[in-house]
Structure formats: structure tokens, C-alpha cells
Amino acid sequence: MRPPEDPEVSAWVAKAAEDLRASNVLAQHAPHLENIIAFHCQQAAEKLLKALLVAVDR
């Protein structure tokens, strides 16, 4: 298994963090945009899953 510090793994985690930050900003400043907030949450989850798959070389 690759460590979290692996460049490809950490890149996916960083991208997921960006989506999570976007969803938090939208939730605070535009809570009526539920679909877009949910989209960014879903994207963060997918990117974290991708990081896990890369880490285990799948």
C-alpha cells in the first residue's frame, strides 16, 4: 500500500479537500443551492475513494 504522502495519493486527497471546502462555503453563503452543495460533497467522496484505490494499487 502506498503511504498518504505518495504524490498521486496526496493529489487526490487535496482535490477532495477542495470540493469539501467549496461545499462548506456554499452551505454558509448560499444554502439554497442544495444540489450544487451535494454535488461537491459527492465529488469529494469520489476523489477520496480514488485516493484509496490508488493507495492500494487498484
Buried (B, 14 or more C-beta within 10 A) or exposed (E): EBEEEBEEBBBBBEBBEEBBEBBEEBBEEEEEBEEBBEBBBEBBEBBBEBBBEBBEEE
